[in-house]
Amino acid sequence: MAIGAEDYIDQLLVKKYAEEKVDNHDNMESMVDPEKMMGAMNDYASMYRNMMTLKQRLNIACYAINARTARYTKTRPR
């Protein structure tokens, strides 16, 4: 898969819009405070990391309990 204009119409569109500015971030004011957004993202990442650690510990504990309470029986060969 190639990147860029493949046919004549696409080439004309690229030439037409090459100089156009689409997003002008200098003149825009954000509706969300960046510090609050970063704080929320940090809180979410911290919670996710804690949940992953808790899940791993719970899996280890469940595995140990299942291994300790397992009862093995011999079966007759067929």
Helices and strands as residue ranges (DSSP letters): H 8-17, H 34-69
